[in-house]
Amino acid sequence: MKSSIGLYGKVVIIGIVATIMLAFLFGQSGLTSLLPKSEPLYGSETAGSTVAILNAQEKPKFTGDTLSAKMKVNSTYNLENISQFGVQAEFSDGTKATIKVMEIRDQWGRFYDVEGAKTFKPLKAGTYYVTYKAYKMYQNTSIETIAEYPIPAYH
């Protein structure tokens, strides 16, 4: 009899401990109430102020044109160096913007690999259209301006 009471006693004790643990973990004043609650930023005052700050950031401006720029066929050009083509990208305070070549295509509609923009070699005479992105990063967001410039190539 003594051994059976011990066995039933263990089962009762485990049941009581399990009930207390479950009440603490999942009850209204338990562990879950101690954990911080996440609040969505979208639509909140915080998100609105962040969007307003991002919209207030000045975008870079492209100046100049490529009317006098020319590329010679089979010569190598660094298309990321836009100043050699008569164009600048900067902010109103004179700070230069970061430049990235987004797209290169020719007048016949063929696209060229932008990875080769630093060593671009026009193979035919004609007009090449280069799309540039001038940007700066602000709070992990790109503040950017995109512009396309025609650059003629000749023999």
C-alpha positions, 0 to 999 in steps of 0.5 A: 500500500505504501508503494501505491500511495507513493506512485499516486502521490507523484502523479498528483504532484506532477499534475499540480506542478504542470497546472501551475507552470501552464498558468504561469506561462499562459495566464493573463499575468503570467510570462506572456504578459511580461514579454514586450509587445511589438507595435506596427510602424505602418500607419503610426505617428512614427512611420508618418514622421519617418516618411516626412523626413525621407521626403524632405531629403534633397534629391541629387540633380544632374547638370550638363549634357552630352551634346559635345561628348563622343566615343570612338568605336573600339576604344574603352570608356569608363561610363561611371565617370560621367564628368568625361561626358560633360555631366555632373550629379551633385546636391545643392551644397556641391556634394557629389552624388554616388553614381551607378550605371543602371542600363546601357543600350544602343540605338538598335535596342540592344542592351549591354551588360552594366557590369562592364560599364567601367570598360565599355567599348562601343563596337559600332558607330551610332548612339548609345543610351546610358541610364544613370542613377545618382543617389545617397543612402539615408537611414537605409533608404536610397534618395535617388534621381535617374536620368538617361543620356545619349552618347554618340560613337563614331569611327 
